[in-house]
């Protein structure tokens, strides 16, 4: 009985597990785009937390020369008082100044010189006498002079010849130094030794009692044998100096537990600041045990996750088009991580200040590819994250927030290189003004101002000039299109636009008019005028394949459509969209521009040929009717929707017989209302209020183009 029961239980359990796994697999399959986006945000949080230092943060913020703005501070434990950096530097300088130099006595040099003179001296004396034709020196006198030279050389080396070095330069004869002989350091005075110069002087003095030719003989014999045998010992000097420097204590004095350190409102002068900073150092050092490390890590995860979550919720609520794009999310998160990494690196590198990092580059580049709100919100989130690891968080956040916001609004569109120099100047001035203002608020004077910070601000502003090449790099990596690229593409001297003008001049003029209409319309409702203008210039490039089949390019009464069936004519007209997409891709146009080509007719019909065919075949099928329909898709944004309206209205306006305000308004309303009826704008974030404004703008522009005068009441 038990065995069958267990077998049945196993079957039920296996079935339950199988169903659960099937549901999980189905959920992952159906929701994998959303799951991947969540993974991207989790990965960003993980990387940022990994970059963060694993140490506790002292909960009080303070600055030297500023009042203590917190409650009275008492020592929570015993801790030493750390010396200031300047004190350490001065002590090290003093140790270096009193450090006696070490020289090594190489006895082999003297021995070798004396031995060689003993072995080869007689031959060399004869050689010198012969070469210089010295007379009056017989063989006995030559032997005497050789012996005299040996005695002089031995006497000079007995005293020693010292190598000149900067450590003894300008020192008096009483200056002490150490001579290493047989691994023993012997303290001697500088005046006890010869230098090369004084050795030769001594040599000449020893020869004063000789004839001139005899003195010259000894000088010639010894000049190449007088060498420095006491040389500066770099290795020993470095070793002993390091030992002495290591003896310098980083602390002086002790604060006992419970002792009052500073009171509320008390100004942190040099001594008070050193004590509070010493407490900070010890406090953060003692936060290093395993349990505290995990708690610190948990706190960092929660903090960073909440900040990144705020960015995700902002994008999900107000910028769904960004959330739908994995590449855009990767770009924003990567950019945040890079600046957090740059900030952490600058903090860790000695003699580099955090303010050297060009944080204002972040909103400038993001604004180039997205709108100003995305740039501002991303920038603020990044600054808040970095503020947690910044040395003076409050001052850092205030300075960077104001500088970033003013830079962003001062240069809303980065289209010219000159704007970068303007932005760099603004960044430097704002940085400096905010920093000095904070100093005035806290001190009431400039006496405590660290003027070196202005140099860091200038460096950060100059690094912002690299924004331009970075924009190009990010365009290539992430497939974005900047205003700079759009300006290059919208230049009518562009190769592709020149080709359009040559092959289909009527289409080119139509595209120019459409671009003007669309640009004014999008500007009136809020959008990207440069984007819609560029898209309008390229939207009909597919007509270059068969330019004569489009009425704007026909220069005579001959119409090639008269020889074709309606379906054939419709196919040629519709094909200009497909041909345009292929041509754009061959010429490496960005996808965002190709979207204008793809959507400018949406899923509308070639109405003229459709009606002709319908008159011929009143009972046409749905399949036959679909041959007259553009493939789509329908517009997905304000810019693509506006282009569809402008294209249709401008093309239709060319066939009007009478141009007056009423007929133009009737034409515009009829075309746009019909597009609304067909659902062409269902995917674009455009409102009826926007459409009303667009209609007014179109009417105004067309009346100006066709020189329609306003009718005044009688």
Secondary structure, 3 states (H helix, E strand, C coil): CHHHHHHHHHHHHHHHHHHHHHHHHHHHHHHHHHHHHHHHHHHHHHHHHHHCCCCCCCCCCCCCCCECCCCCEECCCCEEEECCHHHHHHHHHHHHHHCCCEEEECHHHHHHHHHHHHHHHHHHHHHHHHHHCCCCCCHHHHHHHHHHHHHHHHHHHHHCEECCCCCCCCCCCCCEEEEEECCEEEEEEHHHCECHHHHHHHHHHHCCCCCHHHHHHHHHHHCCCCCCCEEECHHHHHHHHHHHHHCCCCEEEEECCCCEEECCCCECCHHHHHHHHHHHHHHHHHHHCHHHHHHHHHHHHHHHHHHHHHHHHHHHHHCHHHHCCHHHHHHHHHHHHHHHHHHHHHHHCCCCCHHHCCCHHHHHHHHHHCCHHHHHHHHHHHHHHHHCCCCCHHHHHHHHHHHHHHHHHHCCCCCCHHHHHHHHHHHHHHHHHHHHHHHHHHHCCCCCCCCHHHHHHHHHHHHHHHHHHHHHHHHHHHCCCCHHHHHHHCCCCCHHHHHHHHHCHHHHHHHHHHHHHHHHHHHHHCCCHHHHHHHHHHCCHHHHHHHHHCHHHCCCCCCHHHHCCHHHHHHHHHHHHHHHHHHHHHCCCCHHHHHHHHHCCCCCECHHHHHHHHHHCCCCCHHHHHCCECCCCCCCCHHHHHHHHHHHHHHHHCCCCCCCHHHHHHHHHHHHHHHHHCCCCCCCCCCHHHHHHHHHHHHHHHHHHCCCCCCCCC
